[in-house]
Amino acid sequence: MRRRARPSSPHNGPRPRDRDREYEHVEDLPSREAILAALEALETPQRLEDLAAHLEVRGPAALNALERRVFAMTRDGQLVQNRAERFGLASRMDLIAGHVLSHRDGFAFVRPDQGGDDIYLAQREARRTLHGDKVLVRVAGFDQRGRPYGNLVEVLERAVTVVVGRYFRDHGIGVVVPDNRHINQDILIPEDASGGARDGQIVVARIEQQPDQRSRPIGRITEVLGEHIERLLERHTRL
């Protein structure tokens, strides 16, 4: 079976059950529940080919649909793909899927999709994320009050791709400070990506490189709103 890179999924894309409708035309395609049950019975992560054989999925159309469903389940945090390109149960690997709740001081919490206590992420873990990102985390321990804290394993889906904020430039370095206080990292703006914005103007920036362990998010200014907003404020003041 041909392997392909895991496809990306927009934050506002279809929900898992909506995605599953794409496969309704494929006869005898195993449901998500059947795939989870098969991996539970097999006990170890499986190659896509071996999983297909176990589920008795045959034929190009069915194999392609199974591949797409397995990747969708991986995006949704139900499955995990390891470095050997084998798929296993996230729950079996003690991984928890959830969404990031960022704090302005740099740390964050992850709210599990399946319910339960929020999981604390220290700043060194949270810096790879932005508010709303869907992630996989592993609980590393509990504090003195019994609250869980964890480690970030993987970012499954990015929530923030466009930011509105105020542009500043200092010593040749441009940044956009987001208006949304939940977005606790400034967006770095290279000199050739400023879009002609001037210091202090309100702008729209598109994130072109998401944050990682070493770098803050990097973006490009796509629209300058500052002058338009200032004219509206002046008109409102005169009224």
PARO-777860 format. One record per residue (C-alpha): residue number from 1; residue in one letter; x, y, z. Coordinates in steps of 0.5 Angstrom, whole numbers, plus 500, padded with zeros to 3 digits. Layout:
BEGIN
PT; NUM; A; X; Y; Z
...
! end
This chain:
BEGIN
PT; 1; M; 500; 500; 500
PT; 2; R; 503; 507; 498
PT; 3; R; 504; 511; 504
PT; 4; R; 504; 519; 504
PT; 5; A; 505; 524; 509
PT; 6; R; 500; 526; 514
PT; 7; P; 495; 531; 511
PT; 8; S; 494; 537; 515
PT; 9; S; 487; 539; 517
PT; 10; P; 484; 547; 518
PT; 11; H; 482; 548; 525
PT; 12; N; 475; 550; 522
PT; 13; G; 475; 544; 518
PT; 14; P; 470; 538; 519
PT; 15; R; 469; 535; 525
PT; 16; P; 471; 527; 526
PT; 17; R; 464; 525; 524
PT; 18; D; 463; 529; 518
PT; 19; R; 470; 527; 515
PT; 20; D; 467; 520; 516
PT; 21; R; 462; 522; 511
PT; 22; E; 467; 522; 505
PT; 23; Y; 468; 514; 506
PT; 24; E; 460; 512; 506
PT; 25; H; 461; 510; 499
PT; 26; V; 466; 505; 500
PT; 27; E; 463; 498; 502
PT; 28; D; 465; 494; 508
PT; 29; L; 470; 500; 511
PT; 30; P; 471; 499; 518
PT; 31; S; 468; 504; 523
PT; 32; R; 473; 508; 527
PT; 33; E; 470; 503; 533
PT; 34; A; 472; 497; 529
PT; 35; I; 479; 500; 528
PT; 36; L; 480; 502; 535
PT; 37; A; 478; 495; 537
PT; 38; A; 483; 492; 532
PT; 39; L; 489; 495; 535
PT; 40; E; 486; 494; 542
PT; 41; A; 486; 486; 540
PT; 42; L; 493; 486; 537
PT; 43; E; 496; 490; 543
PT; 44; T; 502; 493; 539
PT; 45; P; 502; 499; 534
PT; 46; Q; 501; 496; 527
PT; 47; R; 503; 498; 520
PT; 48; L; 498; 500; 516
PT; 49; E; 498; 494; 511
PT; 50; D; 498; 489; 517
PT; 51; L; 492; 493; 520
PT; 52; A; 488; 493; 513
PT; 53; A; 490; 485; 513
PT; 54; H; 487; 484; 520
PT; 55; L; 481; 488; 518
PT; 56; E; 480; 484; 511
PT; 57; V; 480; 491; 507
PT; 58; R; 482; 489; 500
PT; 59; G; 482; 493; 494
PT; 60; P; 485; 500; 492
PT; 61; A; 479; 504; 494
PT; 62; A; 478; 501; 500
PT; 63; L; 485; 501; 502
PT; 64; N; 485; 508; 500
PT; 65; A; 479; 510; 504
PT; 66; L; 482; 506; 510
PT; 67; E; 489; 510; 510
PT; 68; R; 485; 517; 510
PT; 69; R; 481; 514; 516
PT; 70; V; 487; 512; 520
PT; 71; F; 490; 519; 518
PT; 72; A; 484; 523; 520
PT; 73; M; 484; 519; 527
PT; 74; T; 491; 521; 528
PT; 75; R; 489; 528; 527
PT; 76; D; 484; 527; 532
PT; 77; G; 488; 524; 537
PT; 78; Q; 485; 517; 537
PT; 79; L; 491; 514; 534
PT; 80; V; 499; 516; 534
PT; 81; Q; 504; 514; 529
PT; 82; N; 511; 513; 531
PT; 83; R; 517; 513; 528
PT; 84; A; 517; 506; 525
PT; 85; E; 510; 509; 521
PT; 86; R; 506; 504; 526
PT; 87; F; 499; 506; 529
PT; 88; G; 497; 505; 536
PT; 89; L; 492; 507; 541
PT; 90; A; 494; 514; 544
PT; 91; S; 490; 511; 550
PT; 92; R; 495; 505; 550
PT; 93; M; 501; 510; 550
PT; 94; D; 498; 514; 556
PT; 95; L; 497; 520; 551
PT; 96; I; 491; 525; 552
PT; 97; A; 488; 529; 547
PT; 98; G; 486; 536; 548
PT; 99; H; 486; 544; 547
PT; 100; V; 491; 549; 549
PT; 101; L; 489; 554; 554
PT; 102; S; 494; 559; 554
PT; 103; H; 496; 564; 560
PT; 104; R; 499; 571; 559
PT; 105; D; 505; 569; 563
PT; 106; G; 507; 564; 558
PT; 107; F; 505; 557; 561
PT; 108; A; 498; 554; 559
PT; 109; F; 493; 548; 561
PT; 110; V; 491; 543; 556
PT; 111; R; 483; 541; 557
PT; 112; P; 482; 534; 555
PT; 113; D; 477; 532; 550
PT; 114; Q; 475; 527; 554
PT; 115; G; 474; 531; 560
PT; 116; G; 477; 531; 567
PT; 117; D; 482; 536; 570
PT; 118; D; 486; 541; 566
PT; 119; I; 493; 539; 565
PT; 120; Y; 498; 544; 567
PT; 121; L; 504; 546; 562
PT; 122; A; 510; 549; 564
PT; 123; Q; 513; 555; 560
PT; 124; R; 518; 551; 556
PT; 125; E; 513; 546; 554
PT; 126; A; 507; 551; 552
PT; 127; R; 512; 555; 548
PT; 128; R; 511; 551; 542
PT; 129; T; 503; 552; 542
PT; 130; L; 498; 558; 541
PT; 131; H; 492; 558; 544
PT; 132; G; 487; 553; 542
PT; 133; D; 492; 548; 539
PT; 134; K; 490; 541; 539
PT; 135; V; 495; 537; 542
PT; 136; L; 497; 531; 545
PT; 137; V; 500; 531; 552
PT; 138; R; 503; 526; 557
PT; 139; V; 502; 527; 564
PT; 140; A; 508; 527; 568
PT; 141; G; 506; 528; 575
PT; 142; F; 502; 531; 580
PT; 143; D; 503; 537; 584
PT; 144; Q; 502; 538; 592
PT; 145; R; 494; 539; 591
PT; 146; G; 494; 533; 586
PT; 147; R; 493; 537; 580
PT; 148; P; 496; 534; 574
PT; 149; Y; 502; 537; 570
PT; 150; G; 505; 534; 563
PT; 151; N; 509; 534; 557
PT; 152; L; 507; 536; 550
PT; 153; V; 508; 530; 546
PT; 154; E; 505; 533; 539
PT; 155; V; 501; 539; 536
PT; 156; L; 496; 536; 532
PT; 157; E; 492; 542; 529
PT; 158; R; 494; 549; 529
PT; 159; A; 488; 554; 531
PT; 160; V; 491; 561; 530
PT; 161; T; 494; 562; 523
PT; 162; V; 492; 570; 523
PT; 163; V; 493; 575; 528
PT; 164; V; 490; 582; 529
PT; 165; G; 495; 587; 533
PT; 166; R; 499; 593; 534
PT; 167; Y; 506; 593; 530
PT; 168; F; 512; 595; 533
PT; 169; R; 519; 596; 530
PT; 170; D; 525; 596; 535
PT; 171; H; 533; 596; 533
PT; 172; G; 531; 593; 526
PT; 173; I; 526; 587; 529
PT; 174; G; 519; 588; 528
PT; 175; V; 513; 584; 532
PT; 176; V; 506; 584; 532
PT; 177; V; 503; 584; 539
PT; 178; P; 496; 581; 539
PT; 179; D; 490; 584; 541
PT; 180; N; 487; 577; 543
PT; 181; R; 490; 577; 550
PT; 182; H; 490; 569; 550
PT; 183; I; 495; 569; 544
PT; 184; N; 501; 570; 549
PT; 185; Q; 507; 570; 544
PT; 186; D; 509; 576; 540
PT; 187; I; 509; 575; 532
PT; 188; L; 516; 576; 529
PT; 189; I; 516; 580; 523
PT; 190; P; 522; 580; 518
PT; 191; E; 524; 586; 515
PT; 192; D; 521; 584; 508
PT; 193; A; 515; 582; 511
PT; 194; S; 512; 588; 514
PT; 195; G; 508; 590; 508
PT; 196; G; 510; 597; 509
PT; 197; A; 507; 598; 516
PT; 198; R; 509; 603; 521
PT; 199; D; 511; 603; 528
PT; 200; G; 505; 603; 532
PT; 201; Q; 500; 601; 527
PT; 202; I; 494; 596; 527
PT; 203; V; 495; 590; 522
PT; 204; V; 493; 583; 520
PT; 205; A; 499; 578; 520
PT; 206; R; 499; 571; 517
PT; 207; I; 503; 566; 521
PT; 208; E; 508; 563; 516
PT; 209; Q; 512; 559; 521
PT; 210; Q; 508; 556; 528
PT; 211; P; 512; 557; 534
PT; 212; D; 517; 551; 536
PT; 213; Q; 522; 550; 542
PT; 214; R; 527; 555; 539
PT; 215; S; 523; 560; 536
PT; 216; R; 517; 565; 537
PT; 217; P; 512; 565; 531
PT; 218; I; 514; 568; 525
PT; 219; G; 509; 572; 520
PT; 220; R; 508; 577; 515
PT; 221; I; 503; 583; 515
PT; 222; T; 498; 582; 510
PT; 223; E; 494; 588; 511
PT; 224; V; 495; 595; 515
PT; 225; L; 488; 597; 519
PT; 226; G; 492; 603; 523
PT; 227; E; 490; 609; 519
PT; 228; H; 483; 607; 517
PT; 229; I; 481; 605; 525
PT; 230; E; 484; 612; 527
PT; 231; R; 480; 616; 522
PT; 232; L; 474; 612; 525
PT; 233; L; 476; 614; 532
PT; 234; E; 477; 621; 530
PT; 235; R; 470; 622; 526
PT; 236; H; 467; 619; 533
PT; 237; T; 471; 624; 537
PT; 238; R; 468; 630; 533
PT; 239; L; 461; 627; 533
! end
